[in-house]
Amino acid sequence: MTRTASIPTTETDAPRVGARGWAALVVLMLPVLLVSVDNTVLSFALPEISIALAPTGAEQLWIIDVYPLVLAGLLVTMGTLGDRFGRRRMLLIGASGFAAVSALAAFAPTAGLLIAARALLGFFGAMLMPSTLSLLRSIFQNRDQRRLAIAVWASAFSAGSALGPIVGGFLLEHFDWGSVFLIAVPVLIPLLIAAPLLVPESRDPNPGRIDIVSIVLSMAAMIPVVYAIKSLAVDGPSLTAGAWALLGVAMGYLFVRRQLTADVPMLDMGLFRRGSFSGAILVNLLSVVALVGFLYFVSQHLQLVLGLSPMMAGAALVPGMLAMIVAGLSVVPISRRVPPHILVPVGLVFSVAGYLLVAFTTSDHGIAPLVIAFVVLGIGIGGAETISNELILSSAPAEKAGAASAVSETAYELGAVLGTAVLGGLITAFYRGALVVPVGIPAEAAHAATETLAGAYTAAQELPAQLGDALWDAASAAFGSGVMVTSLIGAGLVVLAGVIAAVTLRKAPAH
């Protein structure tokens, strides 16, 4: 018989969980670790994937972006379906599919098939993350315990990101790039065994009917907008990008209007009228943009420009990931005394300093400034993510935890798309604009060099020493100039997140 978590009438009187609840938290950390490891590993595997599958610049971005793109389009739907049919059930279905498709992705022979496999991973991944966060909402009904559980949840993301470069670096030095996808299988098997035993099922007791029209409209709103952003970042302003953006906005308007008039809406739009909810969502989104964008270009700088192995490049970022973990846990007791509209902006000052450090020290080609910069960046991001996720869940009714979690995860995945599409696209554009191909470089090698930094690296290796060195020096200089400008833009985004937090989080739910 399926056990369903009870929902107390107030958080003040909510019972505290015992050892079984914390054991359930450990189980729920497995998919969180997997997703964060997968994101980091893929960034570090990108140079080898680029060399092995020879993707174009657009395909290289699609390999990264198609997963969060599909995820962003489906998260609200999957979160709502979890509220209706059971959040644990959605978690188990997603874990099974994610493991199977990961095995297929590991042996993709072309960039196109790898992109297709990543799209399927997005479909099943959309079932994972809202389920973990919403199940925490139902298990940890006491807010003090939930705040700590969410800090652990956020820290698991950071821990996975810290573990990813080490595990991924080891795999990439000893095995083919496909091994980074196979790690999903041993991580998810324990989840499939332990979740039915330790994690109680939970769902909305009055879910209403399934609204197919709203499901279609939510996907029709998210996917065109994200695709338009990608198109704008890769190809610049165009009628195509504008058309996709207008289509997404139009579908979004229809989605919102339908939710406002429905008796039982798929997504309660009243949540967005709460400043703490909307503000936390925006802080979440911009923080992830800053983090993912940083990892996108720094991983390439460490491996291709500085010549570090994947293992060494991953080790260089571990201190920053550990700083995120420490910051996420340390902010819990501080948040009981300092209001979020002060705490979040102060923390994000560190992240701004990290980006500025990268902007003004990249030309020195040293590893130390990058390591220090990521530590400082991680302090701000780690604290902001913990506080924003807790505010999102606390602002929503317990029975709508799946939908609220889905909105939070949509912001996260949209941030991941924007981080690579906008910041990654900008650095690609600056790189191409700054690259001056030396005289005497064959046309085919010149074309490869202007596509991506990895393409320039491969082309330089195949040319005579003098020509190869000249091409690589030019490509490295062009990439460095792009890193500087992109870092300044990243710093601006973090400043914007701090301003939003200071203005919107004043009326956060009482601690």
NORQUI-V397803 format. One record per pair of residues at least 6 apart in sequence whose C-alpha atoms are under 8 Angstrom apart, sorted by the first residue. I is the first residue (numbers start at 1). J is the second residue. If there is no record, write none. Layout:
I|J + I|J
//
This chain:
2|200 + 2|201 + 3|200 + 3|201 + 3|202 + 4|200 + 4|201 + 4|202 + 4|203 + 5|138 + 5|139 + 5|200 + 5|201 + 5|202 + 6|138 + 6|202 + 7|138 + 7|141 + 7|398 + 7|399 + 8|14 + 8|141 + 11|141 + 11|142 + 11|143 + 12|142 + 12|143 + 13|142 + 14|141 + 14|142 + 15|141 + 15|142 + 16|140 + 16|141 + 16|142 + 16|145 + 17|139 + 17|140 + 20|198 + 21|139 + 21|140 + 21|198 + 21|199 + 23|198 + 24|195 + 24|198 + 24|199 + 25|136 + 25|149 + 27|191 + 27|194 + 27|195 + 27|198 + 27|199 + 28|132 + 28|191 + 28|195 + 29|132 + 29|153 + 29|156 + 30|187 + 30|188 + 30|191 + 31|95 + 31|128 + 31|129 + 31|132 + 31|187 + 31|188 + 31|191 + 32|129 + 32|132 + 32|153 + 32|156 + 32|157 + 32|160 + 33|156 + 33|157 + 33|159 + 33|160 + 33|161 + 34|160 + 34|184 + 34|187 + 35|157 + 35|160 + 36|157 + 36|158 + 36|160 + 36|161 + 36|164 + 37|157 + 37|160 + 37|161 + 37|162 + 37|163 + 37|164 + 37|165 + 38|164 + 38|180 + 38|181 + 39|161 + 40|161 + 40|164 + 40|165 + 40|295 + 41|164 + 41|165 + 41|168 + 41|169 + 41|180 + 42|64 + 42|180 + 43|64 + 43|295 + 43|296 + 43|299 + 44|165 + 44|168 + 44|169 + 44|299 + 44|300 + 44|310 + 44|314 + 45|168 + 45|172 + 45|177 + 45|180 + 45|310 + 46|60 + 47|300 + 47|304 + 47|454 + 48|177 + 49|177 + 50|60 + 50|454 + 50|455 + 51|454 + 51|455 + 51|458 + 53|109 + 53|110 + 53|111 + 54|111 + 54|455 + 55|111 + 56|451 + 56|452 + 57|451 + 57|452 + 58|234 + 59|111 + 59|112 + 59|115 + 61|420 + 61|421 + 61|424 + 62|115 + 63|111 + 63|114 + 63|115 + 63|118 + 64|420 + 65|416 + 65|417 + 65|420 + 65|421 + 66|115 + 66|118 + 66|119 + 66|122 + 67|118 + 67|119 + 67|120 + 67|121 + 67|122 + 68|122 + 68|413 + 68|414 + 68|416 + 68|417 + 69|122 + 69|223 + 69|226 + 69|227 + 69|413 + 69|414 + 69|417 + 70|119 + 70|122 + 70|123 + 70|223 + 71|122 + 71|123 + 71|125 + 71|126 + 71|410 + 71|413 + 72|126 + 72|222 + 72|223 + 72|409 + 72|410 + 72|411 + 72|413 + 72|414 + 73|218 + 73|219 + 73|220 + 73|221 + 73|222 + 73|223 + 73|410 + 74|123 + 74|126 + 74|218 + 74|219 + 75|126 + 75|127 + 75|130 + 75|406 + 75|407 + 75|409 + 75|410 + 76|218 + 76|267 + 76|403 + 76|406 + 76|407 + 76|410 + 77|215 + 77|218 + 78|90 + 78|126 + 78|127 + 78|130 + 78|406 + 79|87 + 79|127 + 79|130 + 79|131 + 79|402 + 79|403 + 79|404 + 79|405 + 79|406 + 80|266 + 80|267 + 80|402 + 80|403 + 80|406 + 81|90 + 82|88 + 82|89 + 82|90 + 82|127 + 82|131 + 82|203 + 82|402 + 83|202 + 83|203 + 83|204 + 83|207 + 83|399 + 83|400 + 83|401 + 83|402 + 83|403 + 84|203 + 84|204 + 84|205 + 84|207 + 85|203 + 86|201 + 86|202 + 86|203 + 87|131 + 87|134 + 87|135 + 87|201 + 87|202 + 87|203 + 87|402 + 88|131 + 88|135 + 88|195 + 88|196 + 88|199 + 88|200 + 88|201 + 88|202 + 89|201 + 90|127 + 90|128 + 90|131 + 91|127 + 91|128 + 91|131 + 91|132 + 92|191 + 92|192 + 92|195 + 93|124 + 93|127 + 94|124 + 94|125 + 94|126 + 94|127 + 94|128 + 95|124 + 95|125 + 95|127 + 95|128 + 95|188 + 95|191 + 95|192 + 96|188 + 96|192 + 97|121 + 97|124 + 98|121 + 98|124 + 98|125 + 98|184 + 99|184 + 99|185 + 99|188 + 100|185 + 101|117 + 101|120 + 101|121 + 102|117 + 102|121 + 102|181 + 102|182 + 102|184 + 102|185 + 103|181 + 103|182 + 103|185 + 104|117 + 105|113 + 105|114 + 105|117 + 105|118 + 105|178 + 105|181 + 106|177 + 106|178 + 106|179 + 106|180 + 106|181 + 106|182 + 107|178 + 108|114 + 108|117 + 108|178 + 129|406 + 129|409 + 130|402 + 130|403 + 130|405 + 130|406 + 130|409 + 131|402 + 131|405 + 133|150 + 133|153 + 133|402 + 133|405 + 134|393 + 134|401 + 134|402 + 134|404 + 134|405 + 135|202 + 135|401 + 135|402 + 136|146 + 136|149 + 136|150 + 137|146 + 137|393 + 137|398 + 137|401 + 138|202 + 138|398 + 138|401 + 139|200 + 140|146 + 140|149 + 146|390 + 147|332 + 147|390 + 148|329 + 148|332 + 150|386 + 150|389 + 150|390 + 151|328 + 151|329 + 151|332 + 151|386 + 152|328 + 152|329 + 154|325 + 154|328 + 154|382 + 154|385 + 154|386 + 155|324 + 155|325 + 155|326 + 155|328 + 155|329 + 155|382 + 156|325 + 158|321 + 158|322 + 158|324 + 158|325 + 158|382 + 159|321 + 159|322 + 159|325 + 161|321 + 162|314 + 162|317 + 162|318 + 162|321 + 162|322 + 163|318 + 164|314 + 165|310 + 165|311 + 165|313 + 165|314 + 165|315 + 165|317 + 165|318 + 166|311 + 166|314 + 166|315 + 167|311 + 168|180 + 168|310 + 168|311 + 168|314 + 169|309 + 169|310 + 169|311 + 169|312 + 169|313 + 169|314 + 170|310 + 170|311 + 171|177 + 171|179 + 171|180 + 172|179 + 172|180 + 172|310 + 172|311 + 173|309 + 173|310 + 173|311 + 203|399 + 204|399 + 204|400 + 205|399 + 207|264 + 208|264 + 209|264 + 211|266 + 214|255 + 214|258 + 214|259 + 214|266 + 217|251 + 217|252 + 217|254 + 217|255 + 218|251 + 218|252 + 218|255 + 220|248 + 220|251 + 220|252 + 221|247 + 221|248 + 221|249 + 221|250 + 221|251 + 221|252 + 221|255 + 222|248 + 222|252 + 223|248 + 224|244 + 224|245 + 224|247 + 224|248 + 225|244 + 225|245 + 225|246 + 225|247 + 225|248 + 225|249 + 226|414 + 226|417 + 226|418 + 227|241 + 227|244 + 227|245 + 228|240 + 228|241 + 228|242 + 228|243 + 228|244 + 228|245 + 229|241 + 229|245 + 229|418 + 229|421 + 229|422 + 230|418 + 230|421 + 230|422 + 230|425 + 231|240 + 231|241 + 232|238 + 232|241 + 233|421 + 233|422 + 233|424 + 233|425 + 233|426 + 233|429 + 234|421 + 234|425 + 234|426 + 234|428 + 234|429 + 256|269 + 258|265 + 259|265 + 259|266 + 259|267 + 259|268 + 259|269 + 260|268 + 260|269 + 267|403 + 271|277 + 271|278 + 271|395 + 271|396 + 272|278 + 274|395 + 275|504 + 275|505 + 275|507 + 275|508 + 276|391 + 276|392 + 276|395 + 276|504 + 276|505 + 276|506 + 276|507 + 276|508 + 276|509 + 277|391 + 277|392 + 277|395 + 278|504 + 279|500 + 279|501 + 279|504 + 279|505 + 280|388 + 280|389 + 280|391 + 280|392 + 280|501 + 280|505 + 281|388 + 281|392 + 281|407 + 281|408 + 281|411 + 282|411 + 282|497 + 282|500 + 283|384 + 283|385 + 283|388 + 283|497 + 283|498 + 283|500 + 283|501 + 284|384 + 284|385 + 284|388 + 284|389 + 284|408 + 284|411 + 284|412 + 284|415 + 285|411 + 285|412 + 285|414 + 285|415 + 286|415 + 286|493 + 286|494 + 286|497 + 287|381 + 287|384 + 287|385 + 287|415 + 287|494 + 287|497 + 288|381 + 288|412 + 288|415 + 288|416 + 288|419 + 289|415 + 289|416 + 289|417 + 289|418 + 289|419 + 289|420 + 290|419 + 290|490 + 290|491 + 290|493 + 290|494 + 291|377 + 291|381 + 291|419 + 292|415 + 292|416 + 292|419 + 292|420 + 293|416 + 293|418 + 293|419 + 293|420 + 293|423 + 293|424 + 293|490 + 294|419 + 294|487 + 294|490 + 296|419 + 296|420 + 296|424 + 297|424 + 297|427 + 297|483 + 298|370 + 299|313 + 300|453 + 302|308 + 302|313 + 302|367 + 303|309 + 303|310 + 303|313 + 304|453 + 304|454 + 304|457 + 305|365 + 305|476 + 306|365 + 306|366 + 306|367 + 316|367 + 316|371 + 317|371 + 317|374 + 319|371 + 319|374 + 319|375 + 320|371 + 320|372 + 320|373 + 320|374 + 320|375 + 320|376 + 320|377 + 320|378 + 320|379 + 321|374 + 321|375 + 321|378 + 322|375 + 323|375 + 323|376 + 323|378 + 323|379 + 323|382 + 324|375 + 324|378 + 324|379 + 324|380 + 324|381 + 324|382 + 324|383 + 325|382 + 326|379 + 326|382 + 327|378 + 327|379 + 327|380 + 327|382 + 327|383 + 328|379 + 328|382 + 328|383 + 328|384 + 328|385 + 328|386 + 329|383 + 330|383 + 331|383 + 331|386 + 331|387 + 335|343 + 335|387 + 336|511 + 339|506 + 340|387 + 340|501 + 340|502 + 340|505 + 340|506 + 340|508 + 341|501 + 341|502 + 341|503 + 341|504 + 341|505 + 341|506 + 342|501 + 342|502 + 344|380 + 344|383 + 344|384 + 344|387 + 344|498 + 344|501 + 344|502 + 345|497 + 345|498 + 345|499 + 345|501 + 345|502 + 346|498 + 347|379 + 347|380 + 347|381 + 347|383 + 347|384 + 348|377 + 348|379 + 348|380 + 348|381 + 348|384 + 348|494 + 348|495 + 348|497 + 348|498 + 349|380 + 349|495 + 349|498 + 350|376 + 350|377 + 350|379 + 350|380 + 351|376 + 351|377 + 351|378 + 351|379 + 351|380 + 351|381 + 351|491 + 351|494 + 352|377 + 352|491 + 352|492 + 352|494 + 352|495 + 353|373 + 353|376 + 353|377 + 353|491 + 354|372 + 354|373 + 354|374 + 354|375 + 354|376 + 354|377 + 355|373 + 355|377 + 355|487 + 355|488 + 355|490 + 355|491 + 356|487 + 356|488 + 356|491 + 357|369 + 357|370 + 357|373 + 358|369 + 358|370 + 358|373 + 358|483 + 358|484 + 358|487 + 359|483 + 359|484 + 359|485 + 359|486 + 359|487 + 359|488 + 360|484 + 361|369 + 362|369 + 362|370 + 362|480 + 362|483 + 362|484 + 363|480 + 363|481 + 389|408 + 391|508 + 391|509 + 392|404 + 392|405 + 392|408 + 393|401 + 393|404 + 393|405 + 394|509 + 395|508 + 395|509 + 396|404 + 423|486 + 423|490 + 426|482 + 426|486 + 427|479 + 427|482 + 427|483 + 427|485 + 427|486 + 428|452 + 428|482 + 430|478 + 430|479 + 430|481 + 430|482 + 431|450 + 431|475 + 431|478 + 431|479 + 431|481 + 431|482 + 432|450 + 432|451 + 432|478 + 434|478 + 434|479 + 434|481 + 434|482 + 435|450 + 435|474 + 435|475 + 435|477 + 435|478 + 436|474 + 436|475 + 437|446 + 437|471 + 437|474 + 438|467 + 438|470 + 438|471 + 438|474 + 440|467 + 441|467 + 441|471 + 445|456 + 445|459 + 445|460 + 446|456 + 446|459 + 448|455 + 448|456 + 448|459 + 449|455 + 449|456 + 449|457 + 449|459 + 449|475 + 450|456 + 453|475 + 453|476 + 453|479 + 456|471 + 456|472 + 456|475 + 457|472 + 459|468 + 460|467 + 460|468 + 460|469 + 460|471 + 460|472 + 461|468 + 462|468
//
